[in-house]
């Protein structure tokens, strides 16, 4: 692998985006001995991936690539949507792909993966990075303007409900209950109460050592991929997050996904790391 950007784990497979070589598929049946299964070299720079059923949706620089992964050893293209702007993040739900394009959020109908088409777009403040969709709301992080909450109940006419400008550079987001956990670059982990989408407010924060890139929350722990490595932060009291442990990665950490007692971590030049949390 070259410059690894993101990971999504579904069942016993890890789908890893490598900016230079596209989508990599890794068998995790035995986490102690992961096995490379297949690759699909996307035309642009693969930045993020969302997997639904037998399809992987890859945010690939200038477009959304839809890849059939029903045979992990031989992934094939099913469709493509060219997007104006720079595609950094993607989340897929109910036949719709929510794509950050640098300056906003685009909603693409992928009901027919061979013929995706634009349904709606919402301009945002700042440079959009990633997106997570829960119900009728899309939570978008924008590099220089923090958290943007977009109402997507009508995918043809999405609109900005509210925003919370974090102090750092918002890169990643994870939602749990009524809290948005934002990996905020130089300002570490920001915990924002979104119980009222019209009025998000800061509840707690933890300043990680260098630059927080991504976050995954499971149970009472937030796993933050920081350039200095993995930071494990207890958030049972979101107003008072506490560091519980850290793991120094070979190379800068880029993305993290926590599933059960395993944490899957990408290091930009170090590939995929699998850690067991005791």
ABEGO torsion letter per residue (X at the ends): XBBBABBBBBEABBBBBBAAAEBBBBBAABAABBBBABBBBBABBBABBBBBEABBBBBBGABBBBBBAABAABBBBABBBBBBEBBABBBBBGGBBBBBAGAEBBBBBAABAABBBBABBBBBBEBBABBBBBEABBBBBBAAAEBBBBBAABAABBBBABBBBBABBBABBBBBEABBBBBAEAAEBBBBBAABAABBBBABBBBBABBBABBBBBEABBBBBBAAEBBBBBAABAABBBBABBBBBBEBBABBBBBEABBBBBBAAAEBBBBBBX
